[in-house]
């Protein structure tokens, strides 16, 4: 005997068998009971939600020998003919393969024919959005002046592609995608009736894989019943689908959020050795992270696609991992999935993404590199040899074992921050008491903050703080740490010229102005940087000693040093540029 697939065998034959579309069923039942059936209906919604099945049930109710009735018996000749697709009065046309004007003209020629056996002729046009413009116009003419004995039912998965003039002449019904719970209940009913042994967790996995389609979920259950020799288990379903279990998803999420690179990479290697589809793994991991992201804010949305046995571990993980961290993971893995779908090696893409997420590896910032190149170019254009570094007056005097003379400043320089070693001696506030974290994840927003500085034409400040990593933020003090090889940034990061620009952006985002605590990795924690450095002392030249031609009593300072303190022209006699900080000092002086 020929096998009938489950989704065909269990297609609804009455309104009471239509699941998940209560609003549609109630309206159609009421229309039949009150004899107010419309001449045209438009059923739209995702595939597999019952649009064509509902159209056939409507046709059965209108043409049943015991009707019109809301509950066709399914045993009369008319009902059996409709179920067997042999009814002369119910014509079903697939617009995807019959989309031209000729097919619609042929349909128009038959519209005026009276019903052969039933009360009305029902025309079901599936995928109506595939019709050509000319075919749409011909169909529109029939919808405007239909015979009394004709009912049109148009079905589509893409309602936005149907002409508005067609929609306006139909009663429109939107079919909803059923939830996991609804699909699971339907699959359980079918399994019990068909004698299929299946675990409840396996039904949940099948329902999730159905993605809101009764037809897909029932087809998968039919395939599994043929594949298995006994009870269908969840692991058997995942083996057939090439997916992974929730345990692997939870394990991977914890490893990524806790920066355990080795554990995350071991998961990828294990799944690859087991022959799992890594592209499917990324899809499932993103779905898991989506639920984690939504659970604290919209639990009813997050749990709609989760089985009852998976809710407890999901809620536990949502409490343990901040939402900002989950968002960071979703962004990175979304990019990875895109590269996999464009043909990238799934394993390599996953390993690369996991390393970036756990080790905070980032791609070089093009704006920062261009800023540094521009600084070097301006340095050479001003005639400062790269092999001859600038030196502060204090350093030059120290090399000569002399005390640097007082330097006269312009009036507008009185409030400027002192250069050189004096920056390290700025007074600082007492370290803030340790307390609970603020809950604001500035680490995930740091790249955006640097981008805002660049948009404000503060590329140098962005280059200084772009190398830092956010170590913590308690709502008052922002702690930044530099790698040991970038420790030369610490001094500049404490300068008020840069801290003011950074804190201005932070104040707009946080609503308050934080204090900064900057240190190098491996070094002692520094006290917060003061926002109010003391004004520079007013230099008083000696009235008894006339200035020399070079602007200082002993003639050792340059004109640039006389007017502005140590500048790019003040260089050590035999020095060379020692590190990148010297370049930033040159650039800062030039900006003045």
LUMVEXDO-684870 format. One record per residue (C-alpha): x, z, y; residue in three letters. Coordinates in Angstrom, 3 decimals, always signed. Example, Ala and Ser with C-alpha at 12.3 -4.5 7.8 and 13.67 -1.06 7.14 Angstrom:
LUMVEXDO-684870
+12.300/+7.800/-4.500/ALA
+13.670/+7.140/-1.060/SER
//
This chain:
LUMVEXDO-684870
+0.000/+0.000/+0.000/UNK
+1.325/-0.947/+3.410/UNK
+2.509/+1.985/+5.508/UNK
+0.786/+2.514/+8.857/UNK
+2.989/+4.029/+11.528/UNK
+1.949/+7.414/+12.824/UNK
+1.450/+6.358/+16.428/UNK
-1.009/+3.635/+15.335/UNK
-2.727/+5.839/+12.792/UNK
-3.166/+8.651/+15.321/UNK
-4.223/+6.513/+18.275/UNK
-7.261/+8.175/+19.942/UNK
-10.648/+6.838/+18.794/UNK
-12.762/+9.090/+21.029/UNK
-12.492/+10.756/+24.435/UNK
-12.075/+14.138/+22.768/UNK
-8.865/+12.905/+21.100/UNK
-7.193/+11.907/+24.374/UNK
-4.658/+14.628/+25.204/UNK
-3.134/+15.484/+28.561/UNK
-5.420/+13.313/+30.732/UNK
-8.329/+15.672/+31.353/UNK
-9.172/+14.359/+34.840/UNK
-9.350/+10.742/+33.640/UNK
-11.440/+11.629/+30.594/UNK
-13.888/+13.741/+32.599/UNK
-14.466/+10.946/+35.152/UNK
-15.010/+8.226/+32.538/UNK
-17.333/+10.389/+30.480/UNK
-19.392/+11.149/+33.554/UNK
-19.549/+7.442/+34.470/UNK
-20.953/+6.544/+31.030/UNK
-23.448/+9.417/+31.044/UNK
-24.840/+8.454/+34.459/UNK
-24.661/+4.674/+33.851/UNK
-22.281/+4.219/+36.793/UNK
-19.456/+2.373/+35.070/UNK
-17.352/+0.398/+37.536/UNK
-16.673/-3.303/+37.114/UNK
-12.859/-2.774/+37.319/UNK
-10.440/+0.054/+36.542/UNK
-6.712/+0.352/+37.134/UNK
-4.819/+2.660/+34.755/UNK
-1.261/+3.390/+35.900/UNK
+1.391/+5.741/+34.565/UNK
+4.475/+6.041/+32.337/UNK
+4.563/+4.184/+29.053/UNK
+3.116/+5.885/+26.011/UNK
+0.699/+8.106/+27.932/UNK
-2.486/+6.525/+26.544/UNK
-3.555/+3.872/+29.064/UNK
-4.428/+1.129/+26.568/UNK
-5.880/+3.623/+24.089/UNK
-8.179/+5.024/+26.779/UNK
-9.293/+1.488/+27.679/UNK
-10.247/+0.838/+24.057/UNK
-12.125/+4.134/+23.790/UNK
-14.058/+3.143/+26.934/UNK
-14.888/-0.220/+25.351/UNK
-16.018/+1.521/+22.142/UNK
-18.260/+3.893/+24.102/UNK
-19.889/+1.017/+26.009/UNK
-20.457/-1.217/+22.956/UNK
-21.127/+1.350/+20.207/UNK
-24.347/+0.661/+18.302/UNK
-25.396/+4.247/+19.079/UNK
-24.480/+3.954/+22.751/UNK
-23.605/+3.722/+25.440/UNK
-22.108/+7.067/+24.422/UNK
-19.233/+9.316/+25.404/UNK
-18.457/+9.938/+21.727/UNK
-18.453/+6.639/+19.788/UNK
-18.920/+7.201/+16.075/UNK
-16.092/+4.839/+15.071/UNK
-18.008/+3.743/+11.976/UNK
-20.327/+1.065/+13.312/UNK
-19.396/-2.614/+13.128/UNK
-18.585/-2.824/+16.849/UNK
-16.281/+0.221/+16.808/UNK
-14.475/-0.965/+13.664/UNK
-13.943/-4.384/+15.199/UNK
-12.460/-2.869/+18.362/UNK
-10.148/-0.620/+16.355/UNK
-9.040/-3.598/+14.251/UNK
-8.495/-5.796/+17.346/UNK
-11.026/-8.332/+16.048/UNK
-13.883/-7.789/+18.483/UNK
-15.033/-10.918/+20.302/UNK
-16.313/-8.830/+23.204/UNK
-13.061/-6.920/+23.832/UNK
-10.148/-9.163/+24.804/UNK
-6.682/-7.713/+25.295/UNK
-4.062/-9.754/+27.147/UNK
-0.387/-8.931/+27.681/UNK
+0.492/-10.043/+31.206/UNK
+4.197/-9.779/+30.463/UNK
+4.007/-12.858/+28.219/UNK
+0.891/-14.444/+29.774/UNK
+1.681/-14.145/+33.450/UNK
+0.971/-17.634/+34.742/UNK
-1.914/-19.197/+36.591/UNK
-3.033/-21.176/+33.513/UNK
-3.723/-18.030/+31.478/UNK
-5.787/-16.485/+34.261/UNK
-7.728/-19.725/+34.722/UNK
-8.528/-19.725/+31.010/UNK
-9.686/-16.138/+31.388/UNK
-11.850/-17.128/+34.357/UNK
-13.561/-19.816/+32.293/UNK
-14.558/-17.240/+29.664/UNK
-15.734/-14.534/+32.063/UNK
-19.184/-16.011/+32.519/UNK
-19.884/-16.081/+28.782/UNK
-22.401/-13.482/+27.646/UNK
-21.359/-10.790/+25.125/UNK
-21.547/-11.962/+21.533/UNK
-22.555/-8.691/+19.859/UNK
-22.085/-5.810/+22.285/UNK
-23.534/-4.910/+25.664/UNK
-20.530/-5.799/+27.853/UNK
-17.370/-7.837/+27.630/UNK
-14.253/-5.751/+28.309/UNK
-11.034/-7.479/+29.432/UNK
-7.905/-5.327/+29.047/UNK
-4.883/-6.756/+30.909/UNK
-1.739/-4.807/+30.043/UNK
+1.358/-4.782/+32.316/UNK
-0.677/-6.448/+35.038/UNK
+2.170/-6.071/+37.544/UNK
+3.971/-8.937/+35.744/UNK
+1.487/-11.560/+36.932/UNK
+2.693/-14.214/+39.358/UNK
+1.375/-14.367/+42.899/UNK
-0.848/-17.334/+42.038/UNK
-2.233/-15.509/+38.984/UNK
-2.916/-12.429/+41.108/UNK
-4.896/-14.523/+43.575/UNK
-6.964/-16.047/+40.769/UNK
-7.608/-12.588/+39.302/UNK
-8.610/-11.308/+42.732/UNK
-11.385/-13.897/+42.918/UNK
-12.824/-12.647/+39.615/UNK
-12.655/-9.008/+40.741/UNK
-14.486/-9.801/+43.964/UNK
-17.490/-11.431/+42.230/UNK
-17.565/-10.269/+38.587/UNK
-20.583/-10.892/+36.329/UNK
-22.674/-7.804/+35.575/UNK
-21.754/-7.860/+31.889/UNK
-17.953/-7.742/+32.469/UNK
-15.625/-4.735/+32.849/UNK
-11.936/-5.217/+33.699/UNK
-9.331/-2.611/+32.743/UNK
-5.898/-3.273/+34.229/UNK
-2.956/-1.228/+32.925/UNK
+0.496/-0.968/+34.487/UNK
+3.619/+1.181/+34.468/UNK
+4.572/+0.028/+37.985/UNK
+1.607/+0.440/+40.269/UNK
+3.658/-0.269/+43.391/UNK
+4.087/-3.880/+42.226/UNK
+0.352/-4.531/+42.072/UNK
-1.107/-6.232/+45.146/UNK
-2.960/-3.817/+47.453/UNK
-5.921/-6.201/+47.468/UNK
-6.194/-5.810/+43.675/UNK
-5.922/-2.016/+43.860/UNK
-8.627/-1.830/+46.533/UNK
-11.139/-3.512/+44.217/UNK
-10.532/-1.145/+41.288/UNK
-11.145/+2.480/+40.515/UNK
-7.593/+3.755/+40.131/UNK
-6.521/+6.436/+37.646/UNK
-2.994/+7.854/+37.422/UNK
-1.997/+8.930/+33.926/UNK
+0.337/+11.933/+33.913/UNK
+3.383/+12.375/+31.731/UNK
+2.612/+15.130/+29.173/UNK
+4.819/+18.210/+29.108/UNK
+7.007/+19.388/+26.251/UNK
+4.420/+21.962/+25.196/UNK
+1.619/+19.378/+25.033/UNK
+3.735/+16.971/+23.005/UNK
+4.840/+19.754/+20.667/UNK
+1.245/+20.790/+19.982/UNK
+0.267/+17.178/+19.230/UNK
+3.233/+16.718/+16.889/UNK
+2.399/+19.983/+15.109/UNK
-1.170/+18.780/+14.582/UNK
+0.029/+15.480/+13.134/UNK
+2.628/+17.166/+10.914/UNK
+0.080/+19.550/+9.458/UNK
-2.421/+16.792/+8.795/UNK
+0.189/+14.486/+7.227/UNK
+1.837/+17.234/+5.187/UNK
+5.201/+16.918/+6.941/UNK
+7.337/+20.078/+6.795/UNK
+9.141/+20.573/+10.092/UNK
+10.712/+23.484/+11.950/UNK
+9.133/+24.519/+15.265/UNK
+12.501/+24.075/+17.004/UNK
+12.749/+20.559/+15.575/UNK
+9.340/+19.730/+17.060/UNK
+10.625/+20.869/+20.460/UNK
+13.680/+18.622/+20.177/UNK
+11.500/+15.670/+19.139/UNK
+9.104/+16.299/+22.017/UNK
+11.975/+16.481/+24.505/UNK
+13.426/+13.248/+23.185/UNK
+10.006/+11.624/+23.565/UNK
+10.409/+12.048/+27.360/UNK
+6.704/+12.260/+28.049/UNK
+5.606/+9.468/+25.693/UNK
+3.213/+10.201/+22.836/UNK
+4.133/+6.898/+21.219/UNK
+7.893/+7.554/+21.294/UNK
+7.558/+11.131/+20.040/UNK
+5.204/+10.166/+17.207/UNK
+7.437/+7.231/+16.265/UNK
+10.457/+9.535/+16.067/UNK
+8.544/+12.000/+13.865/UNK
+7.589/+9.094/+11.583/UNK
+11.230/+8.013/+11.369/UNK
+12.401/+11.539/+10.551/UNK
+9.766/+11.978/+7.854/UNK
+11.190/+8.896/+6.133/UNK
+14.794/+9.992/+6.736/UNK
+14.540/+13.512/+5.355/UNK
+13.954/+14.517/+1.767/UNK
+12.572/+17.933/+2.609/UNK
+11.970/+20.112/+5.634/UNK
+12.895/+18.532/+8.972/UNK
+15.324/+20.780/+10.846/UNK
+16.557/+20.773/+14.437/UNK
+20.104/+19.955/+13.325/UNK
+18.761/+16.971/+11.396/UNK
+17.021/+15.690/+14.515/UNK
+20.194/+16.072/+16.594/UNK
+22.206/+14.339/+13.895/UNK
+19.856/+11.372/+13.989/UNK
+19.852/+11.263/+17.790/UNK
+23.571/+11.924/+18.214/UNK
+22.893/+14.897/+20.492/UNK
+24.308/+18.413/+20.611/UNK
+22.628/+21.773/+20.342/UNK
+21.828/+24.174/+23.183/UNK
+24.694/+26.394/+22.047/UNK
+27.255/+23.722/+22.968/UNK
+25.604/+23.194/+26.355/UNK
+25.655/+26.908/+27.167/UNK
+29.247/+27.237/+25.932/UNK
+30.402/+24.309/+28.080/UNK
+28.614/+25.585/+31.175/UNK
+30.215/+29.019/+30.916/UNK
+33.673/+27.473/+30.392/UNK
+33.340/+25.234/+33.456/UNK
+31.913/+27.905/+35.753/UNK
+34.585/+30.438/+34.705/UNK
+37.411/+27.882/+35.173/UNK
+38.444/+28.009/+31.506/UNK
+39.953/+24.537/+31.244/UNK
+41.229/+24.846/+27.672/UNK
+37.847/+25.948/+26.297/UNK
+36.006/+23.145/+28.098/UNK
+38.444/+20.508/+26.833/UNK
+38.202/+21.877/+23.293/UNK
+34.433/+21.340/+23.367/UNK
+34.943/+17.684/+24.291/UNK
+37.529/+17.230/+21.530/UNK
+35.314/+18.930/+18.946/UNK
+32.269/+16.818/+19.787/UNK
+34.368/+13.646/+19.751/UNK
+35.776/+14.496/+16.300/UNK
+32.242/+15.151/+15.043/UNK
+31.253/+11.645/+16.106/UNK
+28.861/+12.778/+18.828/UNK
+27.868/+10.376/+21.575/UNK
+29.712/+11.816/+24.596/UNK
+27.568/+9.798/+26.974/UNK
+24.483/+11.448/+25.485/UNK
+26.271/+14.793/+25.746/UNK
+26.703/+14.308/+29.508/UNK
+23.009/+13.443/+29.833/UNK
+22.000/+16.593/+27.945/UNK
+24.468/+18.736/+29.911/UNK
+23.062/+17.442/+33.192/UNK
+19.530/+18.203/+32.009/UNK
+20.651/+21.737/+31.102/UNK
+22.320/+22.214/+34.502/UNK
+19.193/+20.923/+36.225/UNK
+17.161/+23.633/+34.555/UNK
+19.742/+26.241/+35.596/UNK
+19.614/+24.975/+39.171/UNK
+15.822/+25.048/+39.407/UNK
+15.129/+28.214/+37.433/UNK
+15.803/+30.745/+40.261/UNK
+13.671/+28.776/+42.733/UNK
+10.982/+26.971/+40.691/UNK
+10.809/+28.486/+37.195/UNK
+7.625/+26.649/+36.276/UNK
+9.395/+23.330/+36.890/UNK
+12.587/+24.313/+35.075/UNK
+10.808/+25.682/+31.999/UNK
+8.383/+22.775/+31.661/UNK
+10.868/+20.891/+29.479/UNK
+12.296/+23.871/+27.597/UNK
+11.170/+25.190/+24.259/UNK
+10.133/+28.829/+23.886/UNK
+13.179/+29.657/+21.737/UNK
+15.558/+28.313/+24.419/UNK
+14.137/+30.156/+27.434/UNK
+15.887/+33.505/+26.937/UNK
+19.505/+32.180/+26.858/UNK
+18.705/+29.836/+29.726/UNK
+17.418/+32.680/+31.913/UNK
+20.438/+34.820/+31.004/UNK
+22.839/+32.088/+32.057/UNK
+20.920/+31.408/+35.270/UNK
+21.376/+35.074/+36.230/UNK
+25.117/+34.912/+35.499/UNK
+26.047/+31.693/+37.334/UNK
+25.357/+31.206/+41.086/UNK
+23.238/+28.235/+42.050/UNK
+25.992/+26.875/+44.304/UNK
+28.337/+26.694/+41.308/UNK
+25.694/+24.845/+39.281/UNK
+25.230/+22.338/+42.115/UNK
+28.994/+21.744/+42.140/UNK
+28.922/+20.977/+38.414/UNK
+25.931/+18.643/+38.748/UNK
+27.618/+16.626/+41.519/UNK
+30.821/+16.126/+39.555/UNK
+29.161/+15.325/+36.222/UNK
+26.734/+12.919/+37.892/UNK
+29.707/+10.898/+39.127/UNK
+31.273/+11.064/+35.661/UNK
+28.088/+9.771/+34.021/UNK
+28.018/+6.861/+36.455/UNK
+31.573/+5.873/+35.505/UNK
+30.730/+6.124/+31.796/UNK
+27.731/+3.831/+32.223/UNK
+29.911/+1.333/+34.078/UNK
+32.143/+1.038/+31.020/UNK
+34.618/+3.893/+31.358/UNK
+36.006/+5.737/+28.341/UNK
+33.556/+8.640/+27.865/UNK
+36.142/+11.071/+26.515/UNK
+38.677/+10.357/+29.266/UNK
+36.044/+10.587/+31.986/UNK
+34.803/+13.919/+30.629/UNK
+38.297/+15.359/+30.337/UNK
+39.125/+14.228/+33.867/UNK
+35.932/+15.756/+35.276/UNK
+36.407/+19.023/+33.381/UNK
+39.974/+19.368/+34.648/UNK
+38.874/+18.766/+38.221/UNK
+36.114/+21.333/+37.882/UNK
+38.234/+24.036/+36.266/UNK
+41.563/+23.551/+38.061/UNK
+40.213/+22.594/+41.496/UNK
+42.076/+19.309/+41.420/UNK
+40.926/+17.075/+44.243/UNK
+41.726/+13.538/+45.270/UNK
+44.051/+13.146/+48.284/UNK
+42.181/+13.250/+51.559/UNK
+42.703/+9.877/+53.214/UNK
+41.984/+11.225/+56.689/UNK
+44.577/+13.979/+56.267/UNK
+47.199/+11.497/+55.076/UNK
+46.504/+9.166/+57.989/UNK
+46.742/+12.092/+60.399/UNK
+50.149/+13.040/+59.049/UNK
+51.385/+9.446/+59.268/UNK
+50.149/+9.209/+62.846/UNK
+52.005/+12.419/+63.685/UNK
+55.258/+11.050/+62.284/UNK
+54.811/+7.747/+64.113/UNK
+54.238/+9.466/+67.432/UNK
+57.295/+11.616/+66.801/UNK
+59.564/+8.633/+66.314/UNK
+58.005/+6.780/+69.258/UNK
+58.914/+9.678/+71.543/UNK
+62.542/+9.292/+70.501/UNK
+62.849/+12.400/+68.360/UNK
+65.026/+11.505/+65.361/UNK
+63.557/+12.611/+62.056/UNK
+66.927/+13.991/+60.992/UNK
+67.216/+16.101/+64.131/UNK
+64.497/+18.752/+64.144/UNK
+63.057/+20.533/+67.136/UNK
+63.960/+24.169/+67.417/UNK
+62.450/+26.900/+69.468/UNK
+64.480/+28.452/+72.269/UNK
+64.652/+31.674/+70.322/UNK
+66.174/+29.864/+67.340/UNK
+68.665/+28.017/+69.533/UNK
+69.693/+31.235/+71.229/UNK
+70.003/+32.983/+67.879/UNK
+72.339/+30.234/+66.718/UNK
+74.509/+30.917/+69.764/UNK
+74.204/+34.722/+69.366/UNK
+72.580/+34.945/+72.749/UNK
+69.348/+36.420/+74.036/UNK
+66.967/+33.690/+75.260/UNK
+66.387/+33.810/+78.995/UNK
+62.882/+34.224/+80.434/UNK
+61.111/+30.927/+80.864/UNK
+58.918/+30.066/+83.792/UNK
+55.448/+28.776/+82.947/UNK
+52.909/+26.778/+84.806/UNK
+49.872/+28.779/+85.975/UNK
+47.660/+27.125/+83.368/UNK
+50.040/+28.265/+80.653/UNK
+49.556/+31.997/+81.325/UNK
+46.749/+32.358/+78.828/UNK
+48.369/+30.099/+76.242/UNK
+49.430/+31.564/+72.977/UNK
+53.174/+32.393/+72.751/UNK
+55.210/+30.017/+70.626/UNK
+57.616/+30.575/+67.785/UNK
+58.057/+33.999/+66.244/UNK
+55.698/+35.655/+68.698/UNK
+52.787/+34.103/+66.798/UNK
+53.558/+36.151/+63.765/UNK
+53.411/+39.329/+65.839/UNK
+49.863/+38.952/+67.096/UNK
+47.856/+42.169/+66.879/UNK
+45.283/+42.099/+64.109/UNK
+42.147/+44.016/+63.351/UNK
+41.958/+46.611/+60.683/UNK
+41.167/+45.146/+57.280/UNK
+37.460/+45.112/+56.553/UNK
+36.163/+47.528/+53.994/UNK
+35.660/+45.942/+50.629/UNK
+32.037/+45.407/+49.807/UNK
+29.764/+43.186/+47.874/UNK
+30.163/+39.462/+48.172/UNK
+27.960/+37.781/+50.730/UNK
+26.423/+35.348/+48.255/UNK
+27.486/+32.419/+50.481/UNK
+29.721/+29.999/+48.579/UNK
+32.052/+28.614/+51.213/UNK
+34.371/+27.264/+48.508/UNK
+31.887/+24.545/+47.563/UNK
+31.325/+23.693/+51.249/UNK
+34.990/+23.690/+52.251/UNK
+35.395/+19.914/+52.006/UNK
+32.334/+19.437/+54.225/UNK
+33.699/+21.931/+56.757/UNK
+36.974/+20.007/+56.927/UNK
+34.988/+16.804/+57.376/UNK
+33.120/+18.350/+60.309/UNK
+36.448/+19.225/+61.950/UNK
+37.575/+15.610/+61.574/UNK
+34.326/+14.348/+63.094/UNK
+35.096/+16.553/+66.094/UNK
+38.521/+14.906/+66.393/UNK
+40.317/+18.022/+65.166/UNK
+42.299/+16.263/+62.448/UNK
+45.332/+18.511/+62.875/UNK
+43.263/+21.673/+62.345/UNK
+41.603/+20.056/+59.327/UNK
+45.041/+19.182/+57.931/UNK
+46.199/+22.788/+58.365/UNK
+43.209/+24.414/+56.631/UNK
+42.614/+21.550/+54.181/UNK
+45.432/+22.838/+51.988/UNK
+43.881/+26.309/+51.751/UNK
+41.585/+27.629/+49.029/UNK
+38.717/+30.012/+49.743/UNK
+39.581/+33.236/+47.937/UNK
+36.510/+35.176/+49.014/UNK
+33.970/+35.799/+51.751/UNK
+32.102/+39.077/+52.152/UNK
+30.015/+38.043/+55.145/UNK
+32.573/+39.308/+57.692/UNK
+36.080/+38.349/+56.573/UNK
+36.953/+34.936/+55.132/UNK
+40.032/+35.138/+52.908/UNK
+42.134/+31.984/+52.572/UNK
+45.123/+31.536/+50.272/UNK
+47.741/+28.765/+50.259/UNK
+49.822/+27.652/+47.266/UNK
+53.413/+28.857/+47.364/UNK
+54.686/+25.354/+48.059/UNK
+52.350/+25.164/+51.093/UNK
+53.217/+28.585/+52.487/UNK
+54.541/+27.036/+55.694/UNK
+50.891/+26.477/+56.709/UNK
+50.219/+30.215/+56.910/UNK
+51.765/+30.627/+60.350/UNK
+49.813/+27.746/+61.843/UNK
+46.629/+28.875/+60.129/UNK
+46.888/+32.160/+62.084/UNK
+47.285/+30.452/+65.468/UNK
+44.316/+30.897/+67.736/UNK
+44.401/+27.214/+68.689/UNK
+43.360/+26.434/+65.125/UNK
+41.317/+29.524/+64.273/UNK
+39.002/+28.975/+67.261/UNK
+38.192/+25.439/+66.126/UNK
+37.587/+26.482/+62.531/UNK
+35.521/+29.550/+63.435/UNK
+33.379/+27.455/+65.791/UNK
+32.293/+25.258/+62.858/UNK
+31.805/+28.297/+60.601/UNK
+29.695/+30.068/+63.225/UNK
+27.281/+27.121/+63.348/UNK
+26.888/+27.209/+59.576/UNK
+26.785/+30.967/+59.030/UNK
+25.129/+32.182/+62.226/UNK
+28.014/+34.576/+62.940/UNK
+31.687/+34.240/+63.658/UNK
+33.815/+35.406/+60.702/UNK
+37.327/+36.764/+60.834/UNK
+40.119/+35.060/+58.934/UNK
+42.581/+36.569/+56.480/UNK
+45.353/+34.136/+55.546/UNK
+48.130/+34.547/+53.021/UNK
+50.294/+32.557/+50.644/UNK
+49.839/+32.753/+46.880/UNK
+51.888/+35.562/+45.432/UNK
+52.250/+37.235/+48.828/UNK
+50.692/+40.418/+50.123/UNK
+47.209/+40.256/+51.552/UNK
+47.249/+39.852/+55.311/UNK
+45.028/+41.681/+57.757/UNK
+42.288/+39.643/+59.427/UNK
+43.490/+37.415/+62.238/UNK
+42.544/+38.794/+65.629/UNK
+40.134/+36.803/+67.716/UNK
+41.433/+38.309/+70.976/UNK
+45.217/+37.908/+71.221/UNK
+46.719/+39.617/+74.258/UNK
+47.475/+37.357/+77.205/UNK
+51.044/+36.208/+77.575/UNK
+53.018/+38.348/+80.075/UNK
+53.553/+36.830/+83.484/UNK
+57.215/+35.819/+83.666/UNK
+58.974/+37.027/+86.803/UNK
+62.024/+34.991/+87.853/UNK
+64.987/+36.915/+89.275/UNK
+64.821/+36.417/+93.071/UNK
+68.530/+37.151/+93.432/UNK
+69.688/+34.442/+91.028/UNK
+68.853/+30.874/+92.066/UNK
+67.770/+28.529/+89.298/UNK
+70.304/+26.071/+88.005/UNK
+69.827/+22.337/+88.000/UNK
+68.418/+22.503/+84.523/UNK
+65.810/+25.106/+85.448/UNK
+67.409/+28.273/+83.973/UNK
+70.109/+30.679/+85.208/UNK
+72.655/+29.601/+82.644/UNK
+71.556/+25.997/+82.473/UNK
+70.921/+26.156/+78.775/UNK
+67.220/+25.186/+78.743/UNK
+65.874/+21.687/+79.064/UNK
+63.365/+20.591/+81.733/UNK
+60.684/+20.580/+79.064/UNK
+61.476/+24.143/+78.151/UNK
+61.432/+25.152/+81.817/UNK
+57.903/+23.939/+82.306/UNK
+56.257/+24.453/+78.963/UNK
+58.441/+26.650/+76.838/UNK
+60.176/+25.231/+73.812/UNK
+59.080/+21.654/+73.300/UNK
+59.939/+18.694/+71.142/UNK
+63.141/+18.021/+73.087/UNK
+64.565/+21.491/+72.387/UNK
+66.587/+20.899/+69.272/UNK
+69.272/+22.764/+67.398/UNK
+72.734/+21.328/+67.728/UNK
+73.196/+20.436/+64.068/UNK
+69.712/+21.134/+62.589/UNK
+67.521/+18.907/+60.495/UNK
+63.771/+19.000/+59.828/UNK
+63.403/+21.683/+57.198/UNK
+59.779/+21.348/+56.123/UNK
+56.354/+19.967/+57.018/UNK
+55.690/+22.809/+59.419/UNK
+58.289/+21.385/+61.791/UNK
+56.300/+18.117/+61.893/UNK
+53.069/+19.975/+62.711/UNK
+54.868/+21.881/+65.477/UNK
+55.987/+18.566/+66.984/UNK
+52.466/+17.162/+66.790/UNK
+50.945/+20.295/+68.335/UNK
+53.330/+20.157/+71.253/UNK
+52.584/+16.477/+71.809/UNK
+48.856/+17.121/+71.891/UNK
+49.429/+19.418/+74.871/UNK
//
